[in-house]
Amino acid sequence: MAQSLDDIVKVNVTVSPQAQSAGSFDIGLIVGKSAVISTQDRVKIYTSLASMKSDGWTDEEPEYKAAALYFSQSPTPSKLVVGRWDGTGETAVDAVDACRAANNDWYGCYVVNATPEEIEEVAAAVEAMKPESTFFYTTKDEAVKNGTPGNIMEALKGAGYKRTFGMFSTTEHAAAAVMGYALGANTGGANSAYTLAYKSLVGVTPEPLSTTEVQKILALNGNTYTHYGTNYKLLVQGTMANGVPFDEVLNLDMLTAEIQIGAVNALVRAAKIPQTEDGMSLLINAIEEQCEKSVVRGAIAPGVWKASPVLTLQRGDTLSKGYLVLAESIASQTQEDREARKAPPIYVPVKMAGAIEHVIINVTVNR
């Protein structure tokens, strides 16, 4: 009988825990009351209009109409979550919350045929939702383009919501088209960062607005799709209810999630991260690796720091990589924090790449 080689050389195989990702930022949710999906199932995932058709949806349901706009954009989003709202016993917020509980993958959501009151309620709920999400809504209320006090865009602007995108349009479910473009364009690849300003929308009819009406909508931090010049049909301006551009909210959400999951993965995969400066270096390296993803996407870029000082970073210093990861020293920790095995506070100042959306060109002619 042959002897075991283990007596000579023993090989132990250890497989590291699989690193987790920061989640999806390219999937939308459309919520409605149609009974094609049961309240027990709550949500279903579709990859195309054809997959919805084969599951029993028809051209008549508002969810399908909104999905048609969502999937028609270019780039085309790869997935859509459709959720059920039990209109007999749930509020719109109840339905969105239930869809979040059933599926954590979606980032943007749209509620079909929501009233202004329901839009306000969902906007408030999404503002505090975890994981972070965004809400898109459509309104054709004449009070918006006329700037009449008390309209829905004025209310949401007053609330300062940074996660709600309002669209003035007479095209039914026009904001679902914006959501489709926003999530379809978010590929995460090199130089994939984008803005929503001046994009074309498939299936949305441009509004015949006067310059004054457009300016009133934009003053409410709203958005619309209209004619510019003789040939352009453009989405303006791509902002949330608080006036912050959608792309900034998206890019910071992605960066935050990636930093968090990067630090957690470092803790999970290490046998131990010592409470030393070398241990802190391991955490800092894990965070820097995640920040590089935003640099590759084009969301972060080198620039001059013009905010308040952060540890050794002073106003006027250049962030050569677009970000910096700093930490307080181990030696400065209190004994209580050390015994609680806490890391010293870590700071990640970043410089957003920004975007040019307005240009003044001076032409000087000499004969």
C-alpha positions as CSV (number, residue, x, y, z in Angstrom):
1,M,0.0,0.0,0.0
2,A,1.4,3.4,-1.0
3,Q,2.0,5.9,1.8
4,S,0.3,9.3,1.7
5,L,2.4,12.2,0.4
6,D,0.9,14.2,3.2
7,D,3.5,12.7,5.4
8,I,6.1,14.5,3.3
9,V,4.4,17.6,2.1
10,K,1.0,18.8,3.4
11,V,-0.8,21.3,1.2
12,N,-3.6,23.3,2.7
13,V,-5.8,25.3,0.4
14,T,-7.5,28.5,1.7
15,V,-9.9,30.4,-0.5
16,S,-10.3,34.0,0.3
17,P,-13.9,35.3,0.8
18,Q,-15.3,36.7,-2.4
19,A,-15.2,40.4,-2.5
20,Q,-18.6,42.1,-2.8
21,S,-19.5,44.9,-5.3
22,A,-20.9,48.3,-4.5
23,G,-24.2,47.4,-6.2
24,S,-26.0,48.5,-9.3
25,F,-26.5,52.1,-10.5
26,D,-27.9,51.3,-13.9
27,I,-31.3,49.7,-13.2
28,G,-34.6,51.5,-13.0
29,L,-37.9,50.7,-11.3
30,I,-41.3,51.5,-12.7
31,V,-44.2,51.1,-10.2
32,G,-47.9,50.9,-11.1
33,K,-51.3,49.3,-10.2
34,S,-51.6,46.9,-13.1
35,A,-52.4,43.4,-11.9
36,V,-50.0,41.6,-14.3
37,I,-47.6,41.3,-11.3
38,S,-49.2,40.1,-8.1
39,T,-48.6,41.7,-4.8
40,Q,-47.1,38.5,-3.6
41,D,-44.4,38.6,-6.3
42,R,-44.2,42.4,-5.9
43,V,-41.5,42.9,-8.5
44,K,-40.2,41.3,-11.7
45,I,-37.1,42.0,-13.7
46,Y,-37.2,42.5,-17.5
47,T,-34.5,42.9,-20.1
48,S,-36.6,44.2,-22.9
49,L,-40.1,45.0,-24.0
50,A,-40.3,41.6,-25.6
51,S,-39.7,40.0,-22.3
52,M,-42.6,42.0,-20.8
53,K,-44.9,41.0,-23.7
54,S,-44.1,37.4,-23.1
55,D,-45.0,37.8,-19.4
56,G,-48.5,39.2,-20.3
57,W,-48.0,42.9,-20.6
58,T,-49.8,44.8,-23.4
59,D,-49.6,48.2,-25.0
60,E,-52.5,49.4,-22.8
61,E,-50.9,49.2,-19.3
62,P,-49.2,52.5,-18.2
63,E,-46.2,50.5,-16.9
64,Y,-45.6,49.1,-20.3
65,K,-45.9,52.5,-21.9
66,A,-43.4,53.9,-19.5
67,A,-41.1,50.9,-20.1
68,A,-41.3,51.5,-23.8
69,L,-39.8,55.0,-23.3
70,Y,-37.2,53.6,-20.8
71,F,-36.0,50.9,-23.2
72,S,-36.0,53.1,-26.3
73,Q,-33.2,55.4,-25.2
74,S,-29.6,55.1,-26.6
75,P,-27.6,53.8,-24.8
76,T,-30.3,51.3,-23.9
77,P,-30.5,50.2,-20.2
78,S,-30.0,46.5,-19.8
79,K,-32.6,45.8,-17.1
80,L,-35.8,47.2,-15.7
81,V,-37.6,46.3,-12.4
82,V,-41.4,46.6,-12.6
83,G,-43.2,46.8,-9.3
84,R,-46.8,46.3,-8.2
85,W,-48.7,49.0,-6.3
86,D,-51.8,47.6,-4.6
87,G,-54.0,50.6,-5.0
88,T,-56.7,49.2,-2.8
89,G,-54.6,49.2,0.4
90,E,-51.3,50.9,-0.1
91,T,-50.1,54.4,-0.6
92,A,-47.5,55.2,-3.3
93,V,-44.8,55.3,-0.7
94,D,-45.9,51.9,0.7
95,A,-45.5,50.5,-2.8
96,V,-42.1,51.9,-3.4
97,D,-40.9,50.8,0.0
98,A,-42.2,47.3,-0.7
99,C,-40.4,47.3,-4.0
100,R,-37.2,48.3,-2.3
101,A,-37.6,45.5,0.2
102,A,-38.2,43.0,-2.6
103,N,-35.3,44.2,-4.8
104,N,-32.2,46.2,-3.8
105,D,-30.8,46.5,-7.3
106,W,-32.6,49.5,-8.7
107,Y,-31.3,53.1,-8.4
108,G,-33.9,55.2,-10.2
109,C,-37.7,54.9,-9.8
110,Y,-40.7,56.2,-11.6
111,V,-44.3,55.9,-10.4
112,V,-46.9,55.9,-13.2
113,N,-49.9,58.2,-12.9
114,A,-48.9,59.6,-9.6
115,T,-50.8,62.7,-8.3
116,P,-48.9,65.8,-7.2
117,E,-49.6,64.8,-3.6
118,E,-48.2,61.3,-4.2
119,I,-45.2,62.7,-6.0
120,E,-44.4,64.8,-3.0
121,E,-44.8,61.9,-0.6
122,V,-42.5,59.6,-2.7
123,A,-39.9,62.3,-3.1
124,A,-39.7,62.7,0.6
125,A,-39.4,58.9,1.1
126,V,-36.7,58.5,-1.6
127,E,-34.7,61.3,-0.1
128,A,-34.0,59.1,3.0
129,M,-34.0,55.7,1.3
130,K,-31.2,53.2,1.7
131,P,-29.5,52.1,-0.5
132,E,-29.5,55.6,-2.0
133,S,-31.9,56.1,-4.9
134,T,-33.4,58.7,-7.2
135,F,-36.9,59.5,-8.1
136,F,-38.2,60.7,-11.6
137,Y,-41.6,62.2,-12.1
138,T,-43.5,63.9,-15.0
139,T,-45.9,66.8,-14.8
140,K,-47.9,68.6,-17.4
141,D,-49.4,71.2,-15.0
142,E,-49.7,74.5,-16.8
143,A,-48.9,76.2,-13.5
144,V,-45.3,75.0,-13.8
145,K,-44.5,76.7,-17.1
146,N,-46.5,79.8,-16.1
147,G,-44.6,80.0,-12.8
148,T,-47.8,80.1,-10.8
149,P,-47.2,79.7,-7.1
150,G,-48.0,76.4,-5.4
151,N,-47.1,74.1,-8.3
152,I,-45.3,70.8,-7.7
153,M,-41.9,71.9,-8.9
154,E,-42.0,74.9,-6.6
155,A,-42.9,72.6,-3.6
156,L,-40.1,70.2,-4.3
157,K,-37.6,73.0,-4.9
158,G,-38.6,74.5,-1.5
159,A,-38.1,71.1,0.2
160,G,-34.5,71.1,-1.2
161,Y,-34.7,67.5,-2.4
162,K,-31.5,66.3,-4.1
163,R,-32.8,63.0,-5.2
164,T,-35.9,64.0,-7.2
165,F,-35.8,64.9,-10.9
166,G,-38.9,66.7,-12.3
167,M,-39.8,66.8,-15.9
168,F,-42.4,69.2,-17.5
169,S,-43.8,67.4,-20.5
170,T,-47.1,66.7,-22.2
171,T,-45.7,63.4,-23.4
172,E,-47.0,60.7,-21.0
173,H,-44.3,59.3,-18.8
174,A,-41.5,61.5,-20.3
175,A,-39.4,61.2,-17.2
176,A,-39.2,57.5,-17.7
177,A,-37.3,58.2,-20.9
178,V,-34.9,60.4,-19.0
179,M,-34.4,57.6,-16.4
180,G,-33.7,55.2,-19.3
181,Y,-31.1,57.4,-20.7
182,A,-29.5,58.2,-17.4
183,L,-29.2,54.5,-16.3
184,G,-28.3,53.2,-19.8
185,A,-25.5,55.7,-20.2
186,N,-24.0,54.7,-16.8
187,T,-21.8,51.9,-18.0
188,G,-19.1,52.4,-15.5
189,G,-16.4,52.1,-18.1
190,A,-13.5,54.4,-18.9
191,N,-14.6,58.0,-19.6
192,S,-18.3,57.0,-19.2
193,A,-19.2,60.0,-17.0
194,Y,-21.9,62.1,-18.6
195,T,-24.4,64.9,-17.9
196,L,-28.1,64.9,-18.8
197,A,-27.9,68.4,-20.2
198,Y,-28.6,68.7,-24.0
199,K,-29.4,65.1,-24.6
200,S,-31.9,63.8,-27.2
201,L,-34.8,61.6,-26.0
202,V,-36.4,59.0,-28.1
203,G,-40.2,59.0,-28.0
204,V,-40.6,62.3,-26.3
205,T,-42.2,65.2,-28.2
206,P,-40.5,68.6,-27.7
207,E,-42.6,71.1,-25.9
208,P,-43.4,74.3,-27.9
209,L,-42.3,76.6,-25.1
210,S,-41.4,80.3,-25.2
211,T,-38.1,81.4,-23.8
212,T,-39.9,82.9,-20.8
213,E,-41.7,79.6,-20.1
214,V,-38.4,77.6,-20.3
215,Q,-36.7,80.0,-17.9
216,K,-39.6,79.7,-15.4
217,I,-39.3,75.9,-15.5
218,L,-35.5,76.1,-15.0
219,A,-35.9,78.6,-12.2
220,L,-37.9,76.0,-10.4
221,N,-35.0,73.5,-10.8
222,G,-37.2,71.6,-13.2
223,N,-36.4,70.1,-16.6
224,T,-38.0,70.0,-20.0
225,Y,-37.5,68.8,-23.6
226,T,-37.8,71.5,-26.2
227,H,-36.6,73.0,-29.5
228,Y,-33.3,75.0,-29.7
229,G,-32.4,76.7,-33.0
230,T,-33.8,75.2,-36.1
231,N,-32.6,71.6,-35.7
232,Y,-32.0,70.7,-32.1
233,K,-34.4,69.0,-29.7
234,L,-32.7,69.0,-26.3
235,L,-33.3,68.1,-22.7
236,V,-32.5,71.0,-20.3
237,Q,-31.0,71.3,-17.8
238,G,-30.6,67.9,-16.1
239,T,-31.0,69.1,-12.5
240,M,-32.6,67.8,-9.3
241,A,-35.1,69.7,-7.3
242,N,-32.4,71.4,-5.2
243,G,-30.6,72.5,-8.3
244,V,-27.7,70.0,-8.2
245,P,-27.0,68.2,-11.5
246,F,-28.2,64.6,-11.7
247,D,-24.7,63.4,-12.7
248,E,-23.1,64.8,-9.5
249,V,-25.6,63.0,-7.3
250,L,-25.1,59.7,-9.2
251,N,-21.3,60.0,-9.2
252,L,-21.1,60.8,-5.5
253,D,-23.5,57.9,-4.7
254,M,-21.3,55.5,-6.7
255,L,-18.1,56.8,-5.0
256,T,-19.6,56.6,-1.5
257,A,-20.9,53.0,-2.1
258,E,-17.5,51.9,-3.6
259,I,-15.5,53.4,-0.7
260,Q,-17.8,51.7,1.8
261,I,-17.6,48.3,0.2
262,G,-13.9,48.6,-0.4
263,A,-13.2,49.2,3.3
264,V,-15.6,46.4,4.3
265,N,-13.9,44.0,1.8
266,A,-10.5,44.9,3.3
267,L,-11.8,44.0,6.8
268,V,-13.4,40.8,5.6
269,R,-10.6,39.4,3.5
270,A,-7.8,40.1,6.0
271,A,-7.0,37.8,8.8
272,K,-6.4,40.9,10.8
273,I,-5.8,44.6,10.2
274,P,-3.5,45.7,13.0
275,Q,-4.3,48.9,14.9
276,T,-1.0,50.4,13.7
277,E,0.0,52.9,11.0
278,D,0.7,49.9,8.7
279,G,-2.8,48.7,9.3
280,M,-4.2,52.1,8.5
281,S,-2.2,52.0,5.2
282,L,-4.0,48.8,4.3
283,L,-7.4,50.6,4.7
284,I,-6.1,53.7,2.9
285,N,-4.9,51.6,0.0
286,A,-8.3,49.9,-0.2
287,I,-10.1,53.2,-0.4
288,E,-7.6,54.6,-2.9
289,E,-8.3,51.6,-5.2
290,Q,-12.0,52.5,-5.1
291,C,-11.4,56.2,-5.8
292,E,-9.5,55.3,-8.9
293,K,-12.7,53.9,-10.4
294,S,-14.2,57.4,-10.3
295,V,-11.1,58.8,-11.9
296,V,-11.3,56.2,-14.7
297,R,-15.0,57.0,-15.3
298,G,-14.1,60.7,-15.5
299,A,-16.1,61.8,-12.5
300,I,-13.0,62.9,-10.5
301,A,-10.1,64.9,-12.0
302,P,-7.0,66.7,-10.8
303,G,-7.7,70.2,-9.5
304,V,-7.0,72.9,-6.9
305,W,-8.6,72.4,-3.4
306,K,-10.7,75.5,-2.7
307,A,-12.6,74.3,0.3
308,S,-11.7,74.3,4.0
309,P,-8.4,72.6,5.1
310,V,-8.6,68.8,5.8
311,L,-5.7,67.7,8.1
312,T,-2.6,68.4,6.0
313,L,-4.5,69.5,2.9
314,Q,-4.7,73.2,2.7
315,R,-6.8,75.6,0.6
316,G,-4.9,76.1,-2.7
317,D,-3.2,72.7,-2.7
318,T,-3.4,70.7,-5.9
319,L,-5.0,67.3,-5.8
320,S,-2.8,65.7,-8.4
321,K,-5.0,62.6,-8.7
322,G,-8.3,64.3,-8.1
323,Y,-8.6,62.8,-4.6
324,L,-6.6,62.3,-1.4
325,V,-7.0,59.8,1.4
326,L,-5.9,61.1,4.8
327,A,-6.2,59.7,8.3
328,E,-5.6,60.9,11.8
329,S,-2.7,59.1,13.5
330,I,-2.9,56.0,15.6
331,A,-1.0,57.9,18.3
332,S,-3.8,60.5,18.6
333,Q,-6.5,57.9,19.4
334,T,-8.1,57.9,22.8
335,Q,-7.7,54.8,24.9
336,E,-11.5,54.2,24.7
337,D,-11.4,54.2,20.8
338,R,-8.4,51.9,20.9
339,E,-10.0,49.4,23.2
340,A,-13.1,49.5,21.0
341,R,-10.9,48.6,18.1
342,K,-11.9,51.7,16.1
343,A,-9.8,53.1,13.3
344,P,-8.9,56.8,13.5
345,P,-11.1,59.0,11.3
346,I,-10.4,58.8,7.6
347,Y,-11.0,61.7,5.2
348,V,-11.4,61.5,1.5
349,P,-11.3,65.0,-0.1
350,V,-12.2,64.7,-3.8
351,K,-12.3,67.2,-6.7
352,M,-15.2,66.6,-9.1
353,A,-14.4,66.8,-12.8
354,G,-17.5,69.0,-13.3
355,A,-18.8,69.8,-16.7
356,I,-19.1,72.7,-19.1
357,E,-22.7,73.4,-20.0
358,H,-22.6,77.1,-20.9
359,V,-20.2,78.9,-23.2
360,I,-19.6,82.5,-24.2
361,I,-17.6,83.0,-27.4
362,N,-16.3,86.4,-28.4
363,V,-15.7,86.8,-32.2
364,T,-13.6,89.8,-33.2
365,V,-13.6,90.7,-36.9
366,N,-10.9,92.7,-38.6
367,R,-11.1,93.7,-42.3
